[in-house]
Amino acid sequence: MNEDFDRGRDAFAGAQYSRARRLFERAATSGVAGAFTDLGLIALNGLVDMPDAKQARAQFTEGANRGDAESHYWLAILALTSSSEGLNDSSFRLHFIAAVQGRFSGALRAFVLLAARSPQFYSHAAAAWAQSVALKDPLASYLKSLPQSDPQLSWLGEDVVAATPNAKLIEQVLLWQPESVQAVQLGPNVTLIRNALGRFACLYLKTLAQPRLQPAMVLDPNTGARLRTQLRTNSYAPIGSESADLAVRIIEYRIAELAGSELNRAEPISILRYGVGEEYKPHRDYLHDAKELYSDRPGQRTRTVFAYLNAVEIGGETELGALVMFDNVRADGQPEPDSVHAGLPVLAGEKWLATLWFRERPLRTW
């Protein structure tokens, strides 16, 4: 391996991003494909200068042209975020297939997420999961070690011969559409969508969030300060763009699609956990900070979507895999006072859900 590239990786791991960029640039001139990927990540996340998705895309494209699977992976994420066609986007499919066949672990996890939606693909999900474990992917290894009582997830613990999915199979998995999704109107602005997320997606989000959990806060409407109060006693785990992988991005896209909104208008997904006795008392989600409503900002939170990740033993009633969505503003753009809602106390067990809030205008650059 190239010495500049190795030293650049060490500098990157130590958060010495300017030094890392210089070393990666030198490695790139020597033709190291991975150096282009890391230069793309520095540009995408604004680790040295301002975030620059265009520059990142150029670096990833060069890395992909040189055969780097991780560059294909990031190009798939960028394509999914910017396209209105989602999983049907030709650029997304091209790069996703290349990343999976290049055995990049994040792409394999995303393939598993998609394959786990249908029993006809469970064996292929198990094989791809085994590949992730063989690549020492920590999340895959952890989930494989868990005792699994859910028959729809029993394949997680199977010992199978790991074979890389071929392009035709990956296309089939991408094109398969769930047939069990059902929408029920609960009120003028409230919709319940049953079977929106598969069981593996729910387990995946919970597992990803677990080490990131922190006390949930509320914003003081007068000062904007974040406060811990008895109004909200649960915990939460924000999954920002810099830490969201392709599997999470696919889940976010699916939620946005069901919500009738564009993904670039969504705040980063947030995972909430309620233990026994924890709650979020009646509140509204629309923003009180007038500065957020300026034309150069993303604007008001127009819609809230909850995705329920488990069925609670007692209290805090939920339905596994279901989405509930409602509007926070009226048709004229004014706050909707009837959007008040609450997270009821859990009496036994725990409650997990994922939340996406959608804004008036685009919020994400990728």
VENPE-V501133 format. One record per backbone hydrogen bond with DSSP energy under -1.0 kcal/mol. CO is the residue of the C=O (numbers start at 0). NH is the residue of the N-H. If there is no record, write none. Layout:
# VENPE-V501133
co,nh
CO,NH
CO,NH
This chain:
# VENPE-V501133
co,nh
1,5
2,6
3,7
4,8
5,9
6,10
7,11
8,12
9,13
10,15
11,14
14,16
15,19
16,20
17,21
18,22
19,23
20,24
21,25
22,26
23,27
24,28
26,31
27,30
32,36
33,37
34,38
35,39
36,40
37,41
38,42
39,43
40,44
41,46
42,51
51,55
52,56
53,57
54,58
55,59
56,60
57,61
58,62
59,63
60,64
61,65
62,67
63,66
67,71
68,72
69,73
70,74
71,75
72,76
73,77
74,78
75,79
76,80
77,81
78,82
84,87
85,88
88,92
89,93
90,94
91,95
92,96
93,97
94,98
95,99
96,100
97,101
98,103
99,102
103,107
104,108
105,109
106,110
107,111
108,112
109,113
110,114
111,115
113,116
114,117
117,120
118,121
120,124
121,125
122,126
123,127
124,128
125,129
126,130
127,131
128,132
129,133
130,134
131,136
132,135
136,140
137,141
138,142
139,143
140,144
149,152
152,155
153,156
154,157
165,169
166,170
167,171
168,172
169,173
170,174
171,175
181,193
183,191
189,185
189,186
190,324
191,183
192,322
193,181
197,201
198,202
199,203
200,204
201,205
202,206
203,207
204,208
205,209
208,211
209,212
213,235
217,226
219,223
224,219
226,217
228,231
230,280
233,215
234,272
235,213
236,270
239,242
239,243
244,248
245,249
246,250
247,251
248,252
249,253
250,254
251,255
252,256
253,257
254,258
255,260
261,264
262,265
263,362
263,363
264,358
268,238
269,354
270,236
271,352
272,234
273,350
274,277
277,345
278,232
279,342
282,340
288,291
289,292
290,293
291,298
293,296
297,360
299,359
301,327
302,357
303,325
304,355
305,323
306,353
307,320
313,346
313,347
318,321
320,195
320,196
321,307
322,192
323,305
324,190
325,303
327,335
329,332
333,329
335,338
340,282
342,279
345,276
347,313
350,273
351,308
352,271
353,306
354,269
355,304
356,266
357,301
357,302
